[in-house]
Amino acid sequence: MNAEIIAVGSELLLGQINNTNARFISSQLSELGISIYHHTVVGDNVGRLLEAIRIAESRADLIIFSGGLGPTKDDLTKETIANHLGVPLEYDAIAIDSIESFFARRNRPMTENNKKQALVLAGCDVLPNHHGMAPGMFYEKDGRHYILLPGPPSELEPMFQYEAKPRLASLVTEGAQIISHVLRFYGIGESALEVEVEDLLDLTNPTVAPLAGDGEVTLRITAQAHDEAAAKALMQSVIEDILSRVGKYCYGTNDDSLSSKLTRMLIDNELTIAAAESLTAGLFMAELAKNSGVGAALQGGAVVYNEHMKVKQLGIDRAYLDKYTVVSKECAEAMAIAVAEKYEADIGVGLTGAAGPDAHDGSPAGTIWIGIKFHEHVRSYELNLGKKRNVNRLITVKNALYRIIQLLDECGYEKLKNNG
């Protein structure tokens, strides 16, 4: 089976939003072994959408649409497809009830055009929308399959994952189970990681697929077998092989993030943390705060964006800063030590540097120092980045999280080599 994804919406063509739906759907289809040869983006125009449908039908067995299922006049996806296929639209009773209940719960009047969202292709397999109003559709005609999904990613992603994907799996795998496992890496680039596991990328079952983004790299291992246990058994030896080669860079699996991994380590080991942030201005603490339960570990911290606040809030000697500058190993370590003491935390983190695009205090843009205090350990790490200010700030946060994980691992608190 090969697929084409048609994203409908003039806002995509105008660059007002990114087409993240196509990326998500493609990654999901690849797990099923369904080839994706074309992505199409078309505006809210009947003629151009019809043309895109006809072209897709000439080259794909499966056509997936995103967007255009809403209540307004420019939401025309299902009407256009219905006319093209010669299939009437009909109201889905469950969707009508859901829409009416939505407005009733909020004590808001429901305008008549909202009922349009409950229209579906007659005879289709309705995909319920548990995160919005417009249901999706799974429809087959003349051996070709059409899937219609809402545009908002918060609605599309769970609908595809839990409603459309199982239906597709039954078509392409004939009852077989497809299982995936993700290994997450930091501190090694995509190209370097690929060199280490290059021979494994040619495997067919299980498959190994790399993906890079935001300074991290993941490897997705996917296996197909007659049941889940057999699929996991196929993956296990490959996972162990990968970890034997590059396990020192692996910080977690599946839905882990650097911040969730560190949060779990802190909570499990009853450790506390505090941060003194200059260039990151609170981003480090905000990243930790994404994780439920972090209140047991995160003591607090200080945003000390200039030299005066480093002196006033943290008590660092001004003469010390004059000697070493605020963009220095010495400043980062002093910040880490001071914030750990001030907030009575087991771990103190100091983040300082020249965020960019200009130099700061004699150091070129992208010069970053991370200081970490943990018991008798005081460590500092230098990053030499580019001039992109906000990129540098995000990289600093991720690097700090990873360095703390490494330090805790070194001290015996938890092994990084986690194969789930």
C-alpha positions as a printed Julia matrix, in Angstrom:
420×3 Matrix{Float64}:
   0.0     0.0     0.0
   1.24    3.5    -0.8
  -0.23    6.7     0.54
  -0.55   10.37   -0.24
  -1.35   13.04    2.33
  -3.42   16.05    1.28
  -3.41   18.93    3.75
  -6.25   21.38    3.11
  -6.06   24.99    4.25
  -5.05   28.31    2.75
  -3.33   29.18    6.05
  -0.76   26.48    5.26
   0.02   28.0     1.86
   0.32   31.46    3.4
   2.84   30.23    5.95
   0.63   31.15    8.88
   0.98   27.68   10.4
   3.33   24.75    9.84
   2.12   21.49    8.34
   3.03   19.36   11.33
   0.16   16.96   10.59
   1.89   15.57    7.5
   5.05   14.89    9.48
   3.1    13.1    12.21
   1.0    11.0     9.81
   4.09   10.05    7.78
   5.91    8.8    10.87
   2.87    6.74   11.84
   2.44    5.26    8.35
   6.1     4.28    8.16
   5.63    2.13   11.25
   2.96    0.22    9.37
   5.16   -0.28    6.34
   3.0     2.02    4.21
   5.05    4.04    1.72
   4.48    7.79    1.43
   5.57    9.19   -1.91
   3.8    12.55   -1.96
   2.64   15.33    0.36
   0.22   17.82   -1.13
  -0.95   21.13    0.31
  -3.98   22.81   -1.26
  -5.97   25.9    -0.32
  -9.64   26.19    0.49
 -10.76   25.98   -3.13
 -13.04   23.32   -4.59
 -11.47   23.24   -8.04
  -7.91   22.93   -6.8
  -8.88   20.34   -4.2
 -10.62   18.23   -6.86
  -7.5    18.42   -9.0
  -5.37   17.29   -6.06
  -7.73   14.37   -5.38
  -7.64   13.17   -9.0
  -3.85   13.32   -9.1
  -3.59   11.45   -5.8
  -5.97    8.75   -7.05
  -3.7     8.18  -10.04
  -0.77    7.22   -7.82
  -1.93    6.2    -4.32
  -3.98    3.4    -2.74
  -4.56    5.41    0.41
  -5.37    9.12    0.51
  -5.38   10.9     3.86
  -6.89   14.36    4.2
  -6.3    16.76    7.06
  -8.37   19.88    7.63
 -11.56   21.34    6.2
 -14.04   19.48    8.42
 -15.13   22.49   10.47
 -18.35   24.56   10.54
 -17.44   27.5     8.28
 -17.96   28.03    4.54
 -14.3    27.54    3.73
 -14.36   24.08    5.36
 -15.15   22.18    2.2
 -13.15   18.94    2.31
 -15.9    16.41    2.93
 -18.38   18.15    0.61
 -15.84   18.09   -2.21
 -14.94   14.45   -1.63
 -18.59   13.45   -1.36
 -19.42   15.08   -4.7
 -16.34   13.58   -6.33
 -17.14   10.05   -5.15
 -20.87   10.37   -5.7
 -21.61    9.65   -2.03
 -24.23   11.59   -0.04
 -23.48   13.18    3.31
 -25.56   12.28    6.33
 -25.63   13.35    9.96
 -23.93   11.1    12.48
 -26.21   10.94   15.53
 -23.37   10.42   18.0
 -21.52   13.45   16.65
 -24.67   15.6    16.85
 -25.15   14.61   20.5
 -21.51   15.34   21.25
 -21.66   18.81   19.67
 -24.88   19.72   21.42
 -23.5    18.51   24.75
 -20.37   20.6    24.26
 -22.36   23.82   24.0
 -24.76   22.83   26.78
 -21.92   22.17   29.23
 -20.55   25.64   28.56
 -23.99   27.28   28.66
 -23.45   28.75   25.2
 -25.9    28.91   22.29
 -25.11   26.59   19.4
 -25.33   28.18   15.97
 -26.86   26.11   13.18
 -23.64   25.87   11.19
 -22.03   23.8    13.96
 -24.24   20.87   12.9
 -22.25   20.8     9.67
 -19.4    19.24   11.61
 -21.53   16.14   12.23
 -21.94   15.4     8.51
 -20.13   12.28    7.33
 -19.89   10.26    4.12
 -22.78    7.79    3.96
 -21.52    4.29    4.7
 -18.17    5.38    6.09
 -16.57    4.07    9.25
 -16.91    7.08   11.56
 -13.81    7.97   13.6
 -14.98    9.54   16.88
 -13.39   12.8    17.95
 -12.72   12.7    21.7
 -10.84   16.02   21.65
 -13.06   18.19   19.45
 -16.32   18.2    17.52
 -15.85   17.07   13.91
 -15.57   13.28   13.56
 -13.18   11.71   11.1
 -14.03    9.21    8.39
 -12.57    5.97    7.03
 -14.05    5.17    3.62
 -13.31    2.61    0.9
 -14.34    2.66   -2.73
 -13.07    0.56   -5.64
 -10.13   -0.75   -3.61
  -8.93    2.71   -2.61
  -9.12    4.01    0.95
  -9.85    7.58    2.0
  -9.27    8.9     5.52
 -10.59   12.33    6.52
  -9.16   13.9     9.66
  -9.68   17.26   11.4
  -6.97   19.88   11.05
  -6.03   20.8    14.66
  -3.11   18.56   15.71
  -4.65   18.13   19.18
  -7.59   16.41   17.49
  -5.85   14.77   14.53
  -3.04   13.03   16.39
  -5.12   11.06   18.92
  -7.76   10.3    16.27
  -5.16    8.87   13.93
  -3.27    7.04   16.66
  -6.24    5.37   18.32
  -8.9     5.21   15.6
  -7.41    5.27   12.1
  -4.11    3.49   12.71
  -5.61    0.25   14.09
  -7.92    0.07   11.06
  -4.98    0.53    8.71
  -2.95   -2.05   10.62
  -5.67   -4.65   10.09
  -5.49   -3.98    6.35
  -1.75   -4.23    5.88
  -0.64   -6.75    8.49
  -3.42   -9.34    8.44
  -3.56   -9.62   12.21
   0.15   -9.22   12.9
   1.31   -7.0    15.76
   3.59   -4.03   15.06
   5.56   -2.78   18.08
   7.95    0.15   18.29
  10.51    1.16   20.87
  12.36    4.49   20.9
  15.85    5.09   22.26
  16.73    8.73   23.01
  20.27   10.1    22.76
  22.02   13.31   23.69
  25.67   14.33   23.32
  26.13   12.66   19.94
  25.15   14.07   16.55
  22.92   12.38   14.01
  25.76   11.66   11.57
  28.04   10.28   14.3
  25.26    8.06   15.62
  24.46    6.8    12.14
  28.08    5.78   11.59
  27.98    3.69   14.77
  24.78    1.82   13.82
  24.92    2.07   10.01
  24.73   -1.67    9.4
  21.57   -1.93   11.52
  19.73    0.62    9.35
  19.49   -2.02    6.6
  17.53   -4.47    8.74
  14.02   -5.28    7.54
  12.42   -6.81   10.66
  13.01   -5.19   13.0
  13.76   -1.89   11.34
  15.91    0.88   12.81
  15.16    4.48   11.85
  17.03    7.59   13.08
  15.43   10.98   13.65
  17.17   14.17   14.79
  15.74   17.35   16.26
  16.5    20.1    18.8
  19.97   18.76   19.59
  18.73   15.23   20.27
  18.69   12.05   18.21
  16.28    9.15   18.46
  16.37    5.64   17.08
  12.99    3.99   16.53
  13.13    0.2    16.48
  10.01   -1.39   14.95
   9.21   -5.09   14.73
   6.33   -7.06   13.27
   5.3   -10.5    14.51
   2.24  -12.65   15.19
   1.92  -11.27   18.73
   3.37   -8.55   20.94
   5.73  -10.85   22.84
   7.29  -12.15   19.64
   7.71   -8.62   18.28
   9.43   -7.5    21.49
  11.73  -10.53   21.32
  12.76   -9.54   17.8
  13.61   -6.03   18.99
  15.48   -6.96   22.15
  18.7    -8.21   20.59
  18.87   -5.16   18.32
  18.29   -2.81   21.28
  21.05   -4.53   23.23
  23.38   -4.27   20.22
  22.7    -0.53   19.86
  23.27    0.11   23.57
  26.53   -1.83   23.52
  27.78    0.61   20.88
  26.35    3.98   21.9
  24.65    3.35   25.23
  26.68    6.02   27.02
  24.71    8.64   25.07
  21.3     7.07   25.69
  19.39    8.92   28.37
  15.91    7.43   28.01
  13.25    5.68   25.99
   9.89    6.24   24.32
   8.2     9.33   25.8
  11.13   10.35   27.98
  12.6    13.83   27.71
  15.73   15.13   29.36
  13.63   17.05   31.87
  11.3    14.14   32.65
  14.28   11.81   33.04
  16.02   14.17   35.46
  12.8    14.85   37.36
  12.25   11.12   37.84
  15.84   10.64   39.05
  15.52   13.5    41.53
  12.21   12.29   42.95
  13.25    8.63   43.13
  16.42    9.55   45.0
  14.83   12.26   47.16
  17.15   14.94   45.81
  16.4    18.64   45.48
  17.59   21.18   42.94
  17.77   24.95   42.52
  18.98   27.1    39.64
  20.57   30.5    39.16
  19.88   31.58   35.59
  21.33   34.45   33.62
  21.07   34.01   29.85
  18.29   31.37   30.14
  16.14   33.69   32.3
  14.11   30.91   33.93
  13.93   28.46   31.0
  15.74   25.73   32.94
  13.27   25.81   35.81
  10.35   26.12   33.37
  11.53   22.97   31.58
  11.59   21.01   34.84
   8.21   22.44   35.81
   6.61   20.7    32.8
   6.77   17.45   34.74
   4.14   16.39   37.23
   5.44   15.9    40.76
   8.51   18.09   40.28
   7.47   20.14   43.32
   9.07   17.44   45.45
  12.45   18.24   43.89
  12.5    21.81   42.56
  13.24   24.16   45.45
  13.25   27.35   43.39
  15.86   29.65   42.0
  16.81   33.12   40.87
  16.93   34.9    37.53
  20.06   37.04   37.89
  20.31   38.56   34.47
  22.92   41.19   35.21
  26.02   41.52   37.34
  24.29   43.6    40.01
  21.71   40.86   40.66
  24.42   38.2    40.82
  25.95   40.23   43.62
  22.71   41.24   45.37
  20.68   38.04   45.06
  23.43   35.43   45.25
  26.02   37.25   47.32
  28.85   36.75   44.85
  31.75   39.14   45.47
  31.81   41.91   42.88
  35.61   41.89   42.88
  35.46   38.2    41.99
  33.25   38.94   38.98
  35.47   41.85   37.95
  38.43   39.49   37.97
  36.87   36.61   36.04
  33.88   38.32   34.24
  30.3    37.03   34.29
  30.95   34.84   31.24
  33.34   32.46   32.88
  33.79   29.09   34.49
  34.35   30.78   37.83
  31.09   32.73   37.64
  29.03   29.66   36.67
  30.48   27.64   39.54
  29.97   30.46   42.02
  26.33   30.8    40.92
  25.77   27.05   41.36
  27.32   27.0    44.83
  25.45   30.11   45.96
  22.0    29.03   44.73
  22.36   25.57   46.28
  23.09   27.19   49.64
  20.46   29.92   49.35
  17.66   27.49   48.44
  18.89   24.59   50.61
  19.12   22.28   47.6
  21.22   19.17   47.05
  22.03   20.34   43.53
  22.8    23.87   42.4
  22.94   24.93   38.75
  24.48   28.13   37.42
  23.86   29.2    33.81
  25.67   32.19   32.35
  27.02   33.31   29.0
  26.77   35.48   25.94
  23.41   34.49   24.43
  24.05   36.47   21.24
  23.92   37.81   18.68
  26.51   40.17   20.18
  29.54   39.56   22.35
  29.17   40.07   26.11
  31.71   41.04   28.73
  34.58   40.31   26.36
  33.36   36.89   25.27
  32.05   36.16   21.76
  28.39   35.34   21.17
  27.58   31.74   21.93
  30.12   31.38   24.75
  28.21   29.56   27.49
  29.22   28.27   30.91
  27.25   25.73   32.95
  28.13   25.22   36.6
  26.84   22.32   38.72
  27.25   21.78   42.45
  26.37   18.39   43.95
  27.75   17.39   47.35
  31.53   17.72   47.04
  31.39   17.83   43.25
  31.65   21.18   41.51
  31.72   20.89   37.72
  31.69   23.4    34.89
  31.15   22.94   31.17
  31.81   25.33   28.3
  29.7    25.49   25.14
  30.82   27.36   22.06
  27.69   27.96   20.04
  26.63   30.32   17.25
  24.95   33.7    17.27
  21.32   32.58   17.33
  20.14   33.85   20.67
  17.12   31.67   21.43
  18.69   28.57   19.93
  21.64   29.06   22.27
  19.34   29.42   25.27
  17.48   26.18   24.48
  20.7    24.26   23.86
  22.06   25.53   27.18
  19.02   24.2    29.05
  19.18   20.78   27.4
  22.92   20.52   27.95
  22.53   21.41   31.61
  19.83   18.77   32.08
  22.01   16.16   30.41
  25.11   17.08   32.42
  23.21   16.7    35.69
  21.89   13.3    34.57
  25.46   12.28   33.75
  26.74   13.46   37.12
  24.03   11.6    39.03
  24.77    8.5    36.99
  28.46    8.85   37.75
  27.64    9.08   41.45
  25.62    5.86   41.22
  22.1     7.24   41.43
  20.8     5.68   38.21
  22.27    4.14   35.09
  21.75    5.93   31.81
  21.77    2.7    29.84
  18.0     2.24   29.95
  16.54   -0.19   27.44
  13.02    0.02   28.88
